[in-house]
Amino acid sequence: MSAADAPASNGESNAEELKCSFCQAVFPSKTQLFRHLPTHGVETKFMKLTKVVLLVGWISKITEFADVWVKEQSVADDRIIDVTAQEVENTLITALTQMAQEGSDTDNEIERLKGCSRGGGYSQRTSLLYSGEPHEHSLSDTFACNVKPLRDGVTKEQWLEDLNARLPDFVRVHECYFLTPQAGRELHAETDCTQRRYECLLPLKSIMPDQHISLPNEPIVRRTRHLVASIESVNENGKMDLRFPADSEDGQKRVHFFRKIKAVFKAMAGRQRFHNFVTAGATPSEICTSRKLDRIYHKEIVLIDGEEWIVFSVSGDTLLRGQVRKLLGLALLLSLDLLPMEYLEASMNRLHVLDVPAIPGWCIYLAECRYANWEAKYPEYRIDPRRAEPPVHNASMHEWNQRLHAHIVQLHRTKGDGWMGDLLQVAPVLLERYHRLRAFWYRDEEKLRTQFMEQFGSLELEASPYEIVVDPAIESSSPVAVEDTVTAATTAATTVDLSPPAAVTQESEAGDAEPAVTGKKEKRRDQGRAGRNKHKLRKGEQRPISDRASPSAGVDADSHSKSQAMILNGRSDVDAYRAKMAGLRFVRVPAERDDVPVIYREVLRLLREADRSNQWPSSSTGRQMVIETETLVENGGRGGSFSVGALPRHMPQPRGNELFPDLMRACFHLERALLPDRPPSATIAINRHAQFLPHRDTGAGAGQTKSLIVALGCFVGGEIIVDNDVHDIRYRPLEFDGWNSIHCTLPFVGERYSLVWFTPLGLTEEDMWWWRDATPAASTTVSASSTEVAN
């Protein structure tokens, strides 16, 4: 290693002593001297790295992959991780490290955490749904890492040849780009990628079976037939007139098929909900399932060993795991008229969960990654050789493309056309299931109203018996307009006076009366308190009995009298929520028409009291994401949800324990009465008039793998769908795997309450303190309820 003359012993820098021992050049500082040394092939630990971009192709060894749903989508899971891409990354790192150890121009310590990234990767993503599948191949994926700059006398082609010589046969680096420091700092191969394009190679005869393609209603006439034949630049394989002559019956059928599949592709493009197009199964509540599909089309027809193969191209900002497979699988069935176009519309509806067929994954490969924004800032670089000016005809990439096609053709000949037969066989099953679910999805609301009145009498409404007083500042600044979503068409809304009385007092925790808080300073103080902990009781709210009180200690009757007034001061959203609750109307059913079973009677009575008490807490942010927006009280509806019981100790305990202690205990007793052999649950989700979107429950069960759900009240409709099976749960308990099964609520009319018993991870029977506080009377109630169930 070269060295410069040492500085003076007294520590002062001497310009004459800072010489290069190779060329005797003098430098004013050590920094400039060290920057000069690499020109003589000297590597120092102070040398700055440069970023190199590699275009990498690989062939996967995996042909079968069973995708599964994992609960924690932000943590890598060995069952679904893309082992092929991971192996390729490790292989590249190993090869670069070997080059460094042999004194080549790369660093012997690649800064993987800081400088390495891959265009098709998902390490910076929030969900594993962005990951690829291990049986997918690559024609040109982008890999970026930090290496030392090229030494004098070493060309880029030599460096690339040396790197490929160290890679296994299934990996190939087609091109490399050494970036300037500024351009390298602003490029991250994964996050800066603006578009990823995949290609799929399928045999033409397989996707167009003769028994399923038909002639068009009217003969197809090519307007540009005489032009296409004269264009020399068009690839012979791509000339549709030459492949499918329009003057023949076979040509008419095939052109008609391609026009139909083109219309299907056009309907798929754009920003859509692709929760049904994930091989593991996703839900609309997964934010990442809303993706933009830039383009999907049939790119070309290639001739391989005398057989015609079609290449499909699918491009988008970030495609989900298995999305390409399912897009093409559904497009084929739609083009063959085995499924209607409305099946596509329903599969992209956020309220619906459908099975979407998929083609095999071994025929798909990543074709390219685009960096439009980064290339616009640094026009001297074109990472994609196909778009370079002039275009770079990369022989390595062309050769690899042919090798990929040959590999896919060989796999198809080995496995046969069984995958297409599976698609044709599953089509009638999907169609029958779709028609069965469609009958529930699109039920006429007027028919539901008519059915409700036939079963329960007239649809009468009543206001809450409790009066609510809202902060006058909130009332005057943002009046709340409340519309009842269920009965607005048939019943005129009754106006409830929300104005406060002339003199208002507030009850403190000690029971002493004090003047109402009306000053600006006091309001800001209360707003600050509410902002710090919105789950605490706000000043002026009625103090419920402690959650440790015995079940026999009921709420004082005076606290439920119609003259009781609850004073609300605090944040504006709290008062607005309470004002909307004050405008709610509640279904009133004659006692002789209320068919509630005896075992549910007490719980339903407490649910109705809680519903009308104006104390029902607002739904959490997580619950609101899985409830139909229009049904929430916060948005002018009638629905809401809260929890009672116990939560893991690191989380705030449910506020419903303090608000409705009698309801909490009655619900836990009901579970034991319904299923005595079921392990007791620790938590209950209590829902009112809420229509849940397709979702999976969060968390994992401790001590029990299934949730228990039952619906109460006077309503029609409101069934739940669990994995595409419809269940009527009105007074019919149902156990199901809520953590893995996708479930949702169908539309309904009337009052609908539901209880969901479950146990979050980390809780045991020791955390169920309400059983320790239970009185002998409660045990007697459980025994009596169990006897009723047996009878």
N, C-alpha and C positions, 0 to 999 in steps of 0.2 A: 504494500500500500504506500502511496506517495505521501510526503509530509512537507510542510512549509517550514521555513526557519522559525525557531522559537522566539517569542517576544522577550523583551528586556526583563531582567530579573527583578527590577523594581516594580513590575506590573504595568508600566506605561507602554502603550502601543507605539511601535516604531515603524513608520511607513516603509523604510528601507529594508526592514527585516521580514515584512509580509510578502515573500516572494514565492512563486511557484517553482518547485524544484525540477519541474519538467521543462518549462519554457522560459523560466526566469522572469516572468511577468510580475510586476509590482502592483499590489492592491491596497487601497486605503483602509480596508477593514477585513476582519476575519470572515464576515458573512459573504462578502464578494469573493473571497478566496475559495471558500467551500463551494460556492456556486460554480466556480470555474473548474474545480477539480474533476467533475464528471466528464468533461470534454476529453480528458486523458484516460477514461475508463476506470476512474477511481470511484468506489462506492463508500460513502460514509454514513454514519447513523443519522447525520443531520440532513441527508438528502430528502427533498420533498418528493412525495409520490405523485404519480399521474394516474388519471382514471382511464381505463381501457374498456371499451364496449365490445362484447363478443356476440356474434350471431351463431347460435348453437342449435343443432338438430340432433334428435335421438330417436331410437326405436325402442318401444317398450317391450319387455319380455312377458308382461302379464296380459292374459287374454280374458280372464274372468274376474269380476269385481262385484261384490254384493254390498251396495251402499246401505248404511244404517243411519238412523237419527241419533245424535248424541245431544244430551241435555245442555251441556256447557259448550256453546259454540265458539267461545273465545279462547279455549284451551285445546292444544293439539291432542288428538286422540289417535292411538295406533290403529284403530279399526278403519279409519277413513283417510288417514294421511296419505298424501301423494308420494308413495315410496319411490316411484320411478324418478320424479323430478328431484327428490331429495338425494337419490343416489347419483344423479348427473351432477348436481351441485358439488357434492363431496368429491366426485371424480375430478372435476375441474380444479378444485382447491388443491387436491393431492398433486395433480400434474404441475400446477404453478409453483407449488412448494418444492417439488423435485428440481425444477429448472433453477430455482433460487439456490438450492443447496449445491448445485453443480457449478455455481459461479456464473449463471446466466444473468440476463438482464432483469429478472424479476426479484421481488423482495422475498426473503426467507420467512417473513412474518406477514402474511396477507391480513390486512385490517378488515376482517369479515364483518364485524358488527357495524363498522362505520362506513365502509365503502362498498360492500357486496350487496347486490340486489338482482332480482330476476323479474323480467316483464310479466311472466305468467304466474308469479308467486302470490302469496297471500299473507306474508308475515306481518305486514303493516295493516291488515284488514281487521275489522272487528268481529268477523264471523267466519267460521270454517266453510260456510256455503260458497264463499268465493274461491275455494280451492279447486284444483283440477282432479281428475280421476286417474288412477295409476295406470290404466290401460291405454291412455291417450299418448300419441306420439307427438313429435315436434319436427316441423320443417325449418322454422327459424324463430327461436325464442331469444330474447335479449338478456344477456348476462353482463353485469358491470361490476368491476372490482378495481382496487387501487394496486398498482404495480410501479416499479421504478421505470423511468423513461428509458427508451432505447439507447444503447451505447453507440458510439461512433463505429461505423462499419457494419452495423447490424440493421438490415432492412425489415420492414414490417412483414414482408412475405416470408423471410427466413424465420422470424419469431413465430409466425403462425404455423409454419411447417414443423418447427420443433415442438410446438404445443400439441399438434394433432398426432405426432409420432408417439406421444406419451399417453394418449387417450385410448380406451378400448374401442372395439370395432363398432359398437352400437351408438357411439357419440362422435359427432363431427362438428368442428368450428369452421364456418364458412368464411367469415370476414371478421376483421378487428379494426377498431378505430381508437387511436390515441388522442384524447381530448386535451384542450388547453386547461390550465388550472381553473379559470373562471367558469368555463363550460362544464368541467367535471364536477365542480362543487354544486352546481344547480341541476344536476341530473340524478334522479333516483329511478332506476329502471322500472320499479313497480308502481310507485305513486304518480310518476309523471307520464305514464302510459295513457294515451287518450283513446285508443281503440285496439281491441284484440280481435283478430280474424281467424276463424277456424275453417277447415275444409273437411269434407267427408266424401269418400270414394265408395260408390255402390254400383253393383251390376245392373245394367239397364233392364235386362230381361226379368230380373227378380222384382223390381219395384213396379213393373208394368205387366202383371200377369194378363194373359189374353182373356181370361174369363171375367175379368173385372174392369176392363177398359171398353168404352162404348163409343159409337159414332156421335158426332155433334148433331144437334137438332137441325141445323142448317149447314150446308157445305162450307168449308173454310176456303176462302180465296186469298192468296198471298198478294198483297199490293206491291211488294218490293221483290218479287221473285226474279224479275229480269235484272234487278240491280245487284242482288246478292251474288249471283253467279259471276258477275263481272268484277267484283272487288277482289283484287289480288292479295290484299293484306289480311283478309280474313282466313283464320286457320281452317284447313279442310275439315278438321274434326268438329268445328263449331258451326258449319253451314247447315242450318236446319233443313233447307231445301234439298241438299244433297243427301242428308241422312233420312229424312222423312218426306218424300215427294208428296205434295198436296193432291196430286191427281190419282193417288192410289188409296184404297180403303184402309190399309195399314197406316199410311201416312196421315190420313184424316184422324184416325183414332189417337195416334201418338201426339200429334199437334194439339188436339183437343185436351189430352191429359196435361201437357205442359202449360197450356193456357190456364187450366184450372189450378194447377199447383202454383202458378205465378200469382193468381188472385189470392190464394191462401197465404202466400208469403207476404203479399202487400198488406193483408189484414193483420198479420203478426207484427209488422214493423212498428216502431214508435215506442213511447214509454207505456209500459203495461205492467200489470200485476202478474208475476211469473211464479207465484208460490206453488202452483200445481206442476211446475216444470222442473222441480228439483227431485232428483232420484230418491233422496232420503225422505222427502215429504216435508214441506215447510208450511207456515201459516201466514195469513195476511198481516198479522201483527209483527212479523219479521220485517223491519224497515228495508233491509237489503233486497227483498224480493221485488221491489219496485225498480225495474231496470229499463234502460232504453236500448232497444234493438235497432241498430242503425240500418242494416240491410241483410236480407237473406234471399238468395237467388241460386239458380242452377248456372254454374260458371261455364262449364264446357263438357263435351263428350270426348273421351279419349279411347283409343283403340289399343288394347293390350292383348297380345297373343290372339289376334283375330276376334276378340270379344269386346263389345261396347260397354264402357263404364262411364258413369256420370259423376261429375264433381260438383257438389253443393258448397256454397260459401256462406258463412254466417259471421257477422261482425257486430260488435257492440262495445259499449264503454267498459263494462266488466260483466262477463257472463257467469252464471251460477253453475255449481257442480251438477253435471248431467243435463243442463238446459239445452245444449245443442242436440243431444240424443232425443230428447222428448219433443223438441220443436219439429224435427224431421220425421219422427215416428207419427205424430199426429197429422202432419201435413200429408203424408202418404195415404193415410186412411181417409182424410177429407177429400183428397183428389180422386180416390177410387170410389167415392160416393158411399163408403161404408159407414161414415158418420156425417151428420148434418153440420152445416157451418155454425149453427147456434151452439154446438158443443164447444167450439173454439171460444165464442163469446162468454159462455158460462165458465169455462176454465180460467178465464182472466178476470172474473168477477170476484171482488174481495169478499163477498158473502158466501161463496161456494167453494167447496173442496171436491175435486174430481180426480179420478185416476187418468193419467195421460200415458199412453204407450210410448216406449222408447226403442230405438234401434241399438244394436250392439256398439260398445265403445271402442273396439279395436280398429274400426274403420275411420276414426276421427283423428286429426292432427292439428296442432297449432301452426298456422301458416305464417303469421307475422304479427308484430307489435308496432303500433304507430305512436309517434311523439310529436304531434302537430304543434303544440304550444312551444315546446322546447326548440324544435327545429325552426320555428318562426323567429325565435330570439337569436338563434345561432345558425343562420342560413348556410354557413360553410360546411355544415354536417348534414348528411342524409343517412340516417341509421339504416333505413330500409333501402337496399340496393335497387329494388324495383322502381322506386320513385326518385332516384338520383338523377341529376341532370349533367351529362347525358346518362341514360340508364346503364347500370353496371350489369352486364350479362355474366353473372357469377357461375362459372362452370361447376364449382363444387355444389352449389345449391341446386342446380339443374340435375346433377347426377344423384344427389340425395333425394330429390323429389321422385325420380324414377325408381330409386331403391325402395322408398316408402310405398309407392304404388305396387311394386312387385311383392312386397311383404304382405300388404293387405289382400292382394289377389290370392296369394298362397294360403292365408288364413281362411279366406272365404271358401276356397276349394276344399280345405280340410274340414271345416265346420258345416258347409253346405248351406242351403236356403232355409234352414229350420227357423231362423229368426223372423223371416217374412211370413212363414206359416203361422208362427205364434201371433203375429200382429193380426193376420186375417181371422184367426180363431178367437181372439179376445175382443174383436170389434162388436159382435152382437151382444156380448156380456156387458160391455161398457154402455152400449146404446140402451139396453133394458134398464140398467141401473140409473142412467141419466133420466129416462122418462119417469121412473119411479120417484126420484128425488125432485124432478121438476114439478110434479103434482103438488108437492109440499112448498116448494120455493115460491111459486107464483099463485098461491091461493088468493082468491078474490076477498078483499077485506069486507065487502058488503055481505058476502056469504058467511063470513065468520061472525059478523054482527047478528045476522039473522039466526045463525045457529046458537049464539049466546042467548038471545032473547027467548028462543024456543026452550032452552034448557034452564035458564035462570030467571026468566021474566024480563021486564023492561030494563033497559040500560040506564038506570038512574044514577045521578051523581050527587055528592054532598061535599060541602067544604069541611075543612078541619075544625073540630070543636074548640081548638085552642087559639087564642089570640096571640099575635106576634107584633112586636113594636120594633120598627127599623129606625136606625140612625137618620134623623131628618136631613142631614147633609147628603147622605147617600141617596135618599129618596128624591130630593130635589135635583141632584146632579145627573143621575142616571136612572130614570124610571124603568122598571122591568115589565116587559110585555110577556105574559105567560099564555101559552096555547096548549091545550090538552090534545095530544097527538091521536088519542084513541077515539074521542067523542066529539071532536070539534065539528064534524059534519052533521051531527044529529042533535046536539044539545047546546044551548046557548050558555056561555060561561057566566058564572055568577061573580060579581065584583066584590072583592074583599077589601075593606078599608084598611090601608097600611099606614095611615097617618098616626103619629104618637099622640097620646093624651096631653092635656095642658100641663099637668104636673106629673112627673115620672120619678120614681125612686128606684133604687137598686138595693138588692139584698146582698150584703157581704157574707163571707163564709161564717162569720160569728153570728149572723142573724140580725145585726143592727142595721137600721135604715140610714142612708146617707144621701145627700143630694146627687142627682144625676150628673155624670161627667159631661160637660158641654163645652168647656174651654178648649182652645186650640192646643195649648200645651198638654192638657190631659189626654186629648185625642191622640196626639203624637206619641205620648207615653204608652197608651194602650195599643196603638198600632205597632210599636216596637216590640212590645211583649208578644203580641200575636205573631209577629214575623219570626221571633226566636223559636217559638214552639207552637205551631198551629193546633196541636192535639190537646193542649191544656185547656181547661175551662176558661172562657173569657169572662170578663167582669160583667155581671148582670145576668149570666146564664143560671138556670136552675141547677143547684147542686144535687146530683143523684146520690143514692146511697152507695156506700163503698162496695167494691167488688168482693170484699171479704165478708160481707153481711150474709147471714144465713138465708136460705131460700124462703123460710117462713116469714121473714121480716119484709113485708111488702111496702110499697110506696104509699105515703099518706094519701088518703082520698082527696084531700083539699088540693094537693099538687096537681091533680088531673081535672079539676073543675073547669068549666067553660070560662069562668071569669079570670082564670090564671093568665097573667101577662108575663112574657119573657122579654127582657130588655137586652138588646144586642148592640154593643159598641165595639169597634175594632176595625179590622181591615175592610176595605170596600168590597172585596170579593166575598167575604163572609156574609156581610149584610145583603149583598145581591143574591147569594145562594139562599139565604133564609127568606128573602122576599119572594123568590121563585117558589119556594116550598109553601109559602102562605097562599099562593095562588093555585095550588094543586087541587084537583077534584078527585074524589074517591068513589069507587063503585059501591053502591048499596044494593045488597041482595036480600030479598025477604027471607026470614028465618026458615020458612017452610020449604024454600027452594035451595037452601044451603045444604049440600049433601056431604059435608065434611065428616069423615069417620071419627068415632069417639076418641081414638088414640091420638089424633092430630088436633083435637078441638082446642085444647089449652094453648098449644104452640101457635095456632092460627089466631087465637084471640090476642095473644101478646104481640104477634107480628102486626096485626091491624092497629093495635094501640101505638106501637112504635112508629108505624107509618104515618099516623095522624098526629103524633106528638110534636111535630116540628123540631124534633131533636135528632132526626136521622142524619148521621154525619155524611159529609161529602165523600165521594169515591176517591180512592187514591189514584195517583197518576198511572200506575201500572194497570189497575183495573179499568180505568177509562180507555186505555189503548185497546182493550179486547171487548168493549161494549159498543154497540151501535150508537154513533154520536147523537142521533136524533132522539134516542130514548132516554138520555141522561137528563137529570134535573138541571145540571149546569148549562145545558143547551136548550132548555125549554121543554124537555120531556118529563117523564114520570119515574125514570129508573135510577137506581143507585145500588151500591154494594158496600158492605163493611164486614169486618171480621170480629169474632169473639174467641175467647180461649187463651191459648198461650202461643207465643212466638219464640224463636231462639233468643237467648238472653242478651245477645249483642244488639237486638233490634228493639224499638219501642213496642211496648205491649199494646194490644188492641184497645182503642178507646171505648169500643162497645161494651167492654166489661163493666165500666162505670156507668154508662148511659142506660144499659138495659140488663141488669144482673139477673132478674127473674127470667127473661127471655133466654139468656145464655144457659142457665141451668136447665130450663125446660127442654132446650134443644139437645143438650147432652143426654138427658134422660130419654129423650125420644130415640136417639141412636141405639141405646141399650135395649129399649123395648122392641125396636124393629128387628135388630140383628143381635141377639144376646151373645152369640159365639164370635162376633167380630171384635178384634182388638179395639179398645176404646181410642177414639181420636183425640187429638190435642187442640185442634183448631176447627172452626166452622166459618165458612163464608156464607153470609146472609144477604140475599139479593131480593130486590123488589122491582117488579115491572121492567126488568132489564133484558134486552135481547143481546146475547153474547155472540160475538163474531167467532169464526173458526179459530181455535187456539189450542195450545197445550198449556197445562198448568206448570208453573215454575217450581223449582225445587225438586226434591226427591223424597220419597216416603221413608219414614223411620218406623219399623215395626209392622208396617202394612204396605202393600204394593198397590192397593186399589182405593179409589175415592168412593164415597157413597153420596148419592144425590137423590132428592125427592122434591117435588113441587107441590105447593099448597095454594088454595084459593079458588075463586070462582072465575074460570077463564076457559076459553076454547082455543085450540091450537097450542103453541108453546112446547111442542115436542122437542127433543134434543136429537141431534145427529152425532153418532159416535162411529168414526171410521166408515162413513157412508151407510150406516144402518140407523133407521129411525126408531126412537123409543118414546113411548108415552109415559111420562114419569109423574103424572098427576095422581098423587097418593099411591104411587107405585115405585118403591125404592129401587134404585139401580146401582150396582157396583160396577165400576169400570176403571181402567188404567188412565187416569187423567194426566199423568206425566208423559205418557208416550202416545196416547190416542188423541187425534184431532177431534174436537167436539164443538158444537155450536147450538144456538137456540133458534127455533123457527118462529115466525111471526105469530102473534096471538092477540086476542081481544079480551079485556077484563082485568081483574086483579090477579097477578101471578107472583107468588113468593117461591123462592127455592132455597134449600139448605144443602150445603156441600161439606161433608165431614172429611177431614184429612189430617195427616200428621207431618209437619215439616221436618226436615232433616235435623238431627241433633236434639230432639225432644223425646222424653220417655214418660212413663206413667208418674214418675216422681214430680214432674212439672205440672201435673193436672191437679192443682191445689183445690179445685172446687169439689172434688170427691172427698177430700179430707174434711172440708167444712160442711159437707152435706149432713142434714138432720135425719133422724129416724123416719120422719114423715116422708122425706124424699125417697128413701129406700122402699117404703110402702108403696109409693106412687109407681116406682119402677116395676115392682112385683105385680101390681094390678094391671099395668100397661102390658106386661108380658103375657098375662093371662088373657087379656083382650085379643092380642095378636093370635094366640093359640086357638082361641074360640073362633 
